[in-house]
Amino acid sequence: MVKESRVDVLIIGAGPSGLMCANALAVAGVDFRIIDNRPIGVAAGQADGIQPRTIEVLQSYDLAEPLLKEGAQMHLCAFYNPGPDGGIERTGRAADVTAPTARYPFKITIAQASIEALFIESLKSQGISVDRPIVPSSLEISQDPEELLDPSAYPVKVVLDHILPSGTTTEQEIVHAKFVLGADGAHSWVRKTLGFTMDGEQTDYIWGVIDFIPDTDFPDIRNRAAIHSSNGSCMIIPREGDKVRFYLQMADKDVMDPETGRIDKHKVTAENLINTARKTFYPYIVNEPKEVDWCSIYIIGQRVASKFSKHERVFISGDACHTHSPKADRVYFSESLRIAWKLAQVLRGRADISLLKTYELERQKYAQDLIDFDREFSALFSGKPRTSENQEGVTHEQFLEVEAFQASGGFSSGIGVHYMPSAIVDTIHQGCAPNIIIGERMLPQIFVRAADARPVEIQDMLPADTRFKLLLFVGLLTPEQLAKVRGFAEELELPTSFLQKYNYPAEGKAQSMFDIISITAGHKDDVNFLDLPPTFRTHWSKVLIDDMDVTGRLGGGAYARFGIDETEITMVVVRPDGYVGMIAPYTALESMDKYFGSFLIGKTLNP
């Protein structure tokens, strides 16, 4: 008899994206299960870049420290181009991350196995493990409209095959799920089963990749380096420990079978890749490597999935959504956090199921922007450099321009993600804080805690716990301002206010809907946090001052930096994923009610 089971969320795929979502759902107390077709996790290679925004996301779960300690940090990027003697020469250096608001102004590289282990250990501490090796064999979604709109229904049926070590199927299992997330990689079974196409193109650029411990006199071997040579291009990525990764542009004759016109995998050896590197690096020496960890080859393709969800019941994430050059590859976790908090609130009955429509809306645009950038970046990086013999080649200035665009636009740092207006992004009152951009992540900023003068980073007060954070900039607390603040608190305490209608209390692992943090202007010696009404100081640690710490080195200047008026009261809504959803003056409570009412279910409607 076939075993049958039920689960709220089934995650298919235990790579970084799937594991991140699993960890987020576990923290939120959601009933889920995660499966993977591999007997063990990835051993070598694969995506291993952690960009600055990803570090911020991991920090919101207290998971960043091991990666900061163990990974290689890329602070500097070096550029090499053809020199007059036929070899390469350094033509410049620049900060690897130039986004001015980066809290962590560097990228981290570390083996994907280490990233996966971080999440697996976190799940293990909560009594959860990955079920493996299990392969899905069929997926059906109910066509009943009423069932699809009922968040308590189980409209998705997935048949799973449990695999023995010998590779034979031992037993089948039928899982009935409310929601399914396909995080099963670039060759996603879920995506193919749903009939989603991958739209885009494949280029003619052939690249080899090798992870190894080098023996070389190249001076920037521990920095990210972009090399344009007459023999081809190379990207150097420092790795953890003594390892580095080379991305090497390959000539057709070095890798193609002349009879079939296809890549000959037998030609893709560490020896061949190192020989290519020697030609590219001249006059620098690349000796036989001390140790080779992994090598492979690929043809650059840039494609985006035609859809990211089916009936808001089955979703895809990670590499299942898009493919691009590995040199543009970063491990993105924000999308996993984004779908996780939305699923949690819908499953709790606190948010309407329509909230899930915003996942595809936000994810697809960013994926397309990333592919568009990668298309330009790959064409320039794979192009021949300009020389006296090749005036049509790529100039150093052209490449630097794209590198600068990569950083400032956010594709390298992840910081430039900007979500367009939607049910959860409302820009009507942007003018109240013009420099806190609605639709972007909340900027890092150090404040001083009013109760004990301890400096705190605001991002550390925005943990990814599914709550909306209400940052109340209450201004300079003069007697007149305090009267205004107390009057505002009384309005928020009325049953008709959004705070009362939607602020569900904590229940088990399910946090309350809102977390209020008050931020005053003024000097720490002049602010008594007990002057604020209880609604604005739910805990002694939740009142901050825009002032410098006792050393005079940290904090201060936030009101001016954000463009907030100290004589007014300004509300900043930070979504559970750390992105600013709305800003409004205290006089616009109707706007706030309309914002939350567009996707949350009022307590009076859910007795």
C-alpha positions in Angstrom: 0.0 0.0 0.0 1.4 3.4 -1.0 2.1 5.7 2.0 0.3 9.0 1.9 1.1 12.1 3.9 0.2 15.8 4.3 2.4 18.8 4.7 1.9 22.6 4.5 5.0 23.2 2.4 7.0 20.7 0.4 10.5 22.0 -0.7 12.0 20.0 -3.6 15.8 20.6 -3.7 18.3 21.1 -0.8 20.8 23.5 -2.4 21.4 26.9 -0.8 18.0 28.4 -2.0 15.9 25.4 -0.7 17.8 25.2 2.6 17.5 28.9 3.2 13.7 28.7 2.7 13.6 25.6 5.0 15.5 27.5 7.7 13.1 30.5 7.4 10.0 28.3 7.6 11.5 26.4 10.6 12.1 29.7 12.5 8.5 30.7 11.7 7.1 27.4 13.0 5.6 26.4 9.6 5.0 22.7 8.9 7.2 21.8 6.0 9.4 19.0 4.5 12.5 19.3 2.4 13.7 16.6 0.0 16.7 16.1 -2.3 17.7 13.6 -4.9 21.4 13.6 -3.8 22.4 11.0 -1.2 24.7 13.7 0.2 25.2 17.4 -0.4 27.5 18.9 -3.1 31.2 18.0 -2.6 33.0 20.6 -4.7 32.5 23.4 -7.2 29.1 25.0 -7.7 28.0 28.5 -6.7 30.0 29.9 -3.9 29.8 33.7 -4.0 28.1 35.5 -1.1 27.4 39.1 -1.9 27.0 41.9 0.6 23.2 41.9 0.7 23.3 38.1 1.3 25.5 38.6 4.3 22.9 41.1 5.7 20.2 38.5 5.2 22.2 35.8 6.9 23.0 38.2 9.7 19.2 38.6 10.2 19.2 34.9 11.2 22.4 35.1 13.2 24.1 32.9 10.6 26.6 35.2 9.1 29.5 34.8 11.6 30.8 31.4 10.4 31.0 32.6 6.8 32.7 35.9 7.8 35.3 33.9 9.7 35.9 31.0 7.3 35.3 32.5 3.8 37.7 34.5 1.7 36.8 38.2 1.6 37.2 40.1 -1.7 37.8 43.7 -1.0 39.8 44.7 -4.1 39.5 44.0 -7.8 42.6 44.3 -10.1 42.4 44.8 -13.9 45.0 43.5 -16.4 45.3 44.2 -20.1 47.8 43.5 -22.9 51.0 45.4 -22.5 53.6 46.5 -25.1 55.8 43.4 -24.7 53.1 40.9 -25.7 52.2 40.0 -22.1 49.7 41.4 -19.6 50.2 44.4 -17.3 48.1 45.8 -14.5 46.1 48.8 -15.6 44.2 49.5 -12.5 42.7 48.5 -9.1 39.4 49.4 -7.5 37.2 48.4 -4.6 35.4 45.2 -5.4 32.2 46.6 -3.8 31.6 50.3 -4.4 27.9 50.6 -3.4 28.1 53.4 -0.8 25.5 51.9 1.5 27.0 48.5 1.8 27.2 47.4 5.4 29.7 44.7 4.4 31.8 46.3 1.6 33.2 43.0 0.3 32.1 39.7 -1.1 32.7 36.3 0.5 33.7 33.1 -1.4 33.3 29.7 0.3 32.5 26.2 -0.9 28.8 25.6 -1.5 29.2 22.5 0.8 30.0 24.9 3.6 27.0 27.1 2.9 24.7 24.0 2.8 26.3 22.7 6.0 25.5 26.0 7.8 21.8 25.6 7.1 21.7 21.9 7.7 23.2 22.4 11.2 20.7 25.2 11.9 17.8 22.9 10.9 19.3 20.0 12.9 19.3 22.2 16.0 15.6 22.6 15.5 15.1 18.8 15.0 14.7 18.9 11.2 16.7 17.1 8.6 16.7 16.8 4.8 14.9 13.6 3.4 17.2 12.0 0.9 17.7 10.5 -1.7 14.1 11.1 -2.9 13.1 11.9 -6.4 9.7 13.4 -7.4 8.0 11.5 -10.2 4.7 13.3 -10.7 3.1 16.6 -9.7 -0.6 17.5 -10.0 -2.4 20.7 -9.1 -6.2 20.7 -8.5 -8.2 22.7 -11.0 -10.9 23.5 -8.5 -11.0 27.3 -8.2 -12.4 27.2 -4.7 -9.8 24.7 -3.5 -7.0 26.8 -5.0 -8.2 29.9 -3.1 -8.6 28.1 0.2 -5.3 28.3 2.1 -6.3 25.4 4.3 -6.7 23.1 1.3 -4.1 20.6 0.0 -4.5 21.1 -3.8 -1.0 19.8 -4.8 -0.3 16.1 -5.1 3.3 15.0 -5.5 4.5 11.4 -5.9 7.9 10.7 -4.5 10.3 7.8 -5.2 12.5 6.8 -2.3 15.9 5.6 -3.8 18.2 2.9 -2.4 21.9 3.3 -2.5 22.0 1.0 -5.5 19.9 3.4 -7.4 16.7 1.3 -7.4 13.3 2.6 -6.3 12.3 1.1 -2.9 8.9 2.6 -2.4 6.6 5.3 -3.5 4.9 8.0 -1.4 2.1 10.4 -2.1 2.4 13.8 -0.5 -0.5 16.2 -0.4 0.8 19.7 0.0 -0.8 23.1 0.4 2.3 24.7 -1.3 5.3 23.4 -3.1 8.7 25.2 -3.7 10.9 23.9 -6.5 14.5 24.8 -5.6 15.9 22.0 -7.7 18.5 23.8 -9.7 19.1 24.9 -13.3 17.7 21.6 -14.7 14.6 21.9 -12.5 12.2 19.0 -12.7 9.5 21.2 -11.1 9.9 23.9 -13.7 9.8 21.4 -16.6 6.8 19.6 -15.0 4.9 22.9 -14.8 5.6 23.5 -18.5 7.6 26.7 -17.8 10.0 27.6 -20.6 13.4 29.1 -20.3 13.4 32.2 -22.5 16.7 33.6 -23.7 19.7 32.5 -25.7 23.0 30.5 -25.6 26.2 32.3 -26.6 29.3 30.9 -28.3 31.5 31.7 -25.3 33.2 28.6 -23.9 34.8 28.8 -20.5 36.7 26.5 -18.3 36.7 26.7 -14.5 39.2 25.2 -12.0 39.5 25.3 -8.2 43.1 24.7 -7.1 45.9 25.8 -4.9 48.2 27.8 -7.2 52.0 28.2 -7.4 52.5 31.5 -9.2 54.3 34.9 -9.1 51.1 36.7 -10.2 50.8 39.6 -7.6 47.0 39.8 -7.4 46.3 36.1 -6.9 44.5 36.8 -3.6 42.3 39.6 -5.1 39.5 39.3 -7.6 41.2 40.0 -10.9 39.8 40.6 -14.4 42.4 39.7 -17.1 42.1 40.6 -20.8 45.0 39.1 -22.8 45.6 38.4 -26.4 45.2 34.7 -25.6 41.8 35.2 -24.0 40.3 36.4 -20.8 40.5 35.1 -17.2 38.6 35.9 -14.0 40.4 35.1 -10.7 38.3 34.5 -7.6 40.1 33.9 -4.3 38.6 31.0 -2.3 38.8 30.0 1.3 42.2 28.9 2.6 44.8 28.9 -0.1 42.5 27.9 -3.0 41.6 30.1 -5.9 39.2 29.7 -8.8 40.1 30.5 -12.4 37.5 31.2 -15.0 39.4 30.8 -18.3 38.2 31.6 -21.8 38.8 28.6 -24.0 39.5 28.5 -27.8 37.3 26.1 -29.8 40.3 24.0 -30.9 41.2 23.3 -27.2 37.8 21.8 -26.3 35.8 20.9 -29.4 35.7 17.6 -31.1 36.4 18.5 -34.8 34.2 15.6 -36.1 31.0 16.2 -34.0 31.4 20.0 -33.4 30.6 19.4 -29.7 32.6 19.9 -26.6 34.8 16.9 -25.9 34.8 16.4 -22.1 38.0 14.3 -22.3 39.8 17.5 -23.3 38.6 19.3 -20.2 41.4 18.4 -17.8 43.2 20.3 -15.1 46.4 20.1 -17.2 44.8 21.7 -20.2 43.2 24.5 -18.1 46.5 25.3 -16.5 48.2 25.3 -19.9 45.6 27.9 -21.1 46.3 29.9 -17.9 50.0 30.0 -18.6 49.4 31.6 -22.0 46.9 34.1 -20.6 49.1 35.1 -17.7 52.4 35.7 -19.6 54.8 37.1 -18.5 53.7 35.8 -15.0 54.5 32.2 -14.3 51.9 29.6 -13.4 53.5 26.4 -12.2 52.0 23.0 -11.7 49.3 23.4 -9.0 49.9 22.1 -5.6 46.4 20.7 -5.4 43.4 20.5 -7.8 40.0 20.5 -6.1 37.6 20.5 -9.1 37.4 21.6 -12.8 34.7 21.8 -15.4 33.6 23.6 -18.6 30.5 25.4 -19.7 29.0 27.5 -22.5 27.4 30.7 -21.3 23.6 30.8 -21.6 21.3 33.6 -20.4 17.7 32.5 -19.8 14.8 33.4 -17.5 11.8 31.2 -16.7 8.6 32.2 -18.4 6.8 32.0 -15.0 7.8 31.7 -11.4 4.6 30.2 -9.9 1.5 28.2 -10.9 -1.8 29.2 -9.3 0.2 30.6 -6.4 0.5 27.0 -5.2 3.8 25.9 -6.7 6.7 28.2 -6.9 10.3 28.0 -8.3 13.4 29.7 -6.8 17.1 29.9 -7.2 18.7 28.5 -10.4 15.4 27.0 -11.4 14.4 30.6 -12.3 17.3 31.7 -14.4 20.7 30.7 -15.9 23.6 33.0 -16.5 27.4 33.0 -16.6 29.0 31.6 -13.4 31.1 34.7 -13.3 27.9 36.6 -12.5 26.7 33.8 -10.2 25.9 34.7 -6.6 24.1 32.8 -4.0 20.9 34.7 -3.5 18.9 34.1 -0.4 16.5 37.1 -0.4 14.0 35.3 -2.7 13.9 32.4 -0.2 13.2 34.7 2.7 10.7 36.6 0.6 8.5 33.5 -0.2 8.9 32.2 3.3 7.4 35.1 5.2 4.5 35.3 2.8 3.8 31.6 3.1 4.0 31.8 6.9 1.5 34.7 7.1 -1.0 33.0 4.7 -0.8 29.7 6.5 -1.4 31.4 9.8 -4.6 32.9 8.4 -3.3 36.4 8.9 -2.7 37.3 5.2 -4.9 36.8 2.2 -3.6 34.3 -0.3 -3.4 37.0 -2.9 -0.2 38.2 -1.1 1.6 35.3 -2.8 1.1 37.0 -6.2 3.8 39.5 -5.2 6.5 36.7 -5.3 6.5 36.4 -9.1 5.9 40.1 -9.6 9.1 41.0 -7.6 11.2 38.0 -8.5 10.8 38.0 -12.3 11.7 41.6 -12.9 14.9 41.3 -10.9 15.8 38.0 -12.7 15.4 39.7 -16.1 17.5 42.7 -15.0 20.2 40.3 -13.9 20.2 38.5 -17.2 20.3 41.7 -19.2 23.3 42.8 -17.2 25.0 39.4 -17.5 24.5 39.5 -21.3 26.4 42.8 -21.5 29.1 41.8 -19.0 29.8 38.4 -20.7 30.0 39.9 -24.1 32.6 42.5 -22.9 34.5 40.0 -20.8 34.6 37.4 -23.6 35.5 39.9 -26.3 39.0 40.4 -27.5 40.9 43.3 -26.0 41.7 46.4 -28.0 45.2 46.5 -29.3 47.1 48.3 -32.0 46.3 45.4 -34.3 42.6 45.1 -33.1 41.0 48.6 -32.9 37.5 47.0 -32.6 38.4 45.2 -29.4 37.2 46.0 -25.9 38.9 48.9 -24.1 39.9 48.9 -20.5 37.5 51.9 -20.0 34.6 50.0 -21.5 35.1 47.1 -19.1 35.6 49.4 -16.1 32.3 51.2 -17.0 30.4 47.9 -16.8 32.2 46.9 -13.7 31.1 50.2 -12.1 27.6 49.6 -13.3 27.7 46.2 -11.8 28.5 47.6 -8.4 26.4 50.7 -8.3 23.4 48.9 -10.0 23.5 46.2 -7.3 24.0 43.1 -9.4 27.4 42.5 -7.8 26.4 43.6 -4.3 22.7 42.7 -4.3 22.1 46.0 -2.6 20.6 47.7 -5.7 17.4 45.6 -5.7 14.4 47.9 -6.1 10.9 46.5 -6.0 8.2 48.4 -8.0 4.9 49.5 -6.5 2.6 46.7 -5.5 0.3 45.6 -2.7 3.3 45.5 -0.4 5.2 48.5 -1.9 3.4 51.9 -1.6 5.3 55.0 -2.6 2.6 57.6 -2.1 4.4 59.3 0.9 8.0 58.9 -0.3 8.6 62.6 0.4 8.5 62.1 4.2 11.9 60.4 4.1 13.2 60.9 0.5 16.5 59.1 1.2 14.9 55.9 2.5 13.9 54.5 -0.8 10.6 52.6 -0.7 11.1 49.2 -2.4 14.7 48.9 -1.3 16.2 47.4 1.8 16.4 49.4 5.0 19.7 51.2 5.0 22.3 50.3 7.6 22.6 53.0 10.3 23.9 53.1 13.9 21.8 54.6 16.6 22.3 54.8 20.4 19.9 52.9 22.6 18.2 55.4 24.9 18.2 53.2 28.0 21.9 52.3 28.2 23.7 54.4 25.5 24.8 51.2 23.7 25.3 51.7 19.9 23.2 49.4 17.8 22.9 48.8 14.1 19.3 49.2 13.0 19.6 46.2 10.7 20.4 44.1 13.7 17.0 45.1 15.1 15.2 43.9 12.0 15.5 40.1 12.4 13.9 37.9 9.8 11.1 36.7 12.1 8.0 37.4 9.8 7.1 40.6 11.7 6.6 44.0 10.1 8.9 46.5 11.8 7.4 49.9 12.5 10.2 52.5 12.8 8.6 55.5 14.4 10.8 58.6 13.9 9.2 60.6 16.7 11.4 63.7 16.3 13.0 66.1 18.8 11.0 65.6 22.1 10.2 69.1 23.0 7.0 69.6 25.2 5.0 70.4 22.0 6.4 67.3 20.2 5.7 65.1 23.2 2.1 66.2 23.2 1.8 65.4 19.5 3.4 61.9 20.1 1.0 61.2 23.0 -2.0 62.2 20.8 -0.7 59.9 18.1 -0.4 57.0 20.5 -4.0 57.5 21.5 -5.1 57.3 17.9 -3.1 54.1 17.4 -4.8 52.5 20.5 -8.3 53.0 18.9 -9.9 49.8 17.7 -10.2 51.2 14.2 -6.4 51.8 13.8 -4.3 49.5 11.7 -2.2 48.6 14.7 -5.2 47.2 16.6 -6.9 45.6 13.5 -3.9 43.7 12.3 -1.5 43.2 15.3 -2.1 39.5 16.0 -0.4 38.5 19.3 2.5 36.0 19.5 1.4 32.4 19.4 4.0 29.7 19.8 6.7 30.3 17.2 4.4 32.7 15.4 5.5 36.2 16.4 3.1 39.2 16.7 2.5 41.0 13.4 4.3 44.2 14.4 7.4 45.2 16.2 7.6 48.9 17.1 10.9 50.7 17.4 10.9 54.4 18.3 13.7 56.7 17.2 14.1 60.1 18.6 16.2 63.1 17.6 18.4 65.0 20.1 21.2 64.3 22.5 21.4 61.2 24.7 21.7 63.3 27.8 18.4 65.0 27.1 16.2 62.1 26.2 14.3 60.2 28.8 12.7 57.2 27.0 10.1 56.8 29.7 8.6 60.1 28.5 7.3 58.2 25.5 3.8 56.5 25.8 3.9 52.7 26.5 2.7 52.0 22.9 6.0 53.5 21.7 8.3 51.7 24.1 7.1 48.1 24.2 10.5 47.1 25.6 13.4 49.2 27.1 15.6 48.2 24.2 13.2 49.4 21.5 13.8 53.2 21.9 16.8 54.6 20.0 18.4 58.1 19.7 19.9 59.6 16.6 23.1 60.5 18.4 26.7 59.5 18.6 27.9 56.9 21.1 30.1 57.8 24.1 33.3 57.6 22.0 32.0 60.1 19.5 32.8 57.7 16.7 29.6 55.8 16.0 26.1 56.9 15.1 24.4 60.3 14.6 23.1 62.2 11.6 20.3 59.7 10.6 17.5 62.3 10.5 19.5 64.5 8.1 20.8 61.5 6.1 17.3 60.1 5.6 15.7 63.6 5.0 13.3 63.3 7.9 11.8 66.4 9.6 12.6 66.5 13.4 9.4 68.4 14.1 7.2 65.7 12.6 6.4 62.1 13.3 7.3 59.7 10.4 6.4 56.0 10.1 8.6 53.7 8.2 7.3 50.2 7.5 10.0 47.6 7.0 8.8 44.3 5.6 9.8 41.0 7.2 12.4 40.5 4.5 14.1 43.8 5.4 12.7 45.9 2.5 10.9 49.2 3.0 7.2 48.7 2.1 5.8 52.1 3.0 6.6 55.5 4.6 3.9 57.8 5.9 3.4 60.9 8.2 1.5 60.3 11.4 -1.4 62.2 9.9 -1.9 59.5 7.2 -3.3 56.6 9.3 -5.9 56.0 6.6 -3.0 55.3 4.1 -1.5 52.9 6.6 -4.8 51.1 7.1 -5.3 50.9 3.3 -1.7 49.5 2.9 -2.0 46.7 5.4 -5.7 46.1 4.5 -4.7 45.3 0.9 -3.1 42.0 2.0 -3.7 41.3 5.7 -6.8 39.9 7.2 -8.2 41.9 10.1 -8.6 40.2 13.5 -12.3 41.0 13.6 -12.7 38.9 10.4 -10.8 36.0 11.9 -12.2 35.4 15.4 
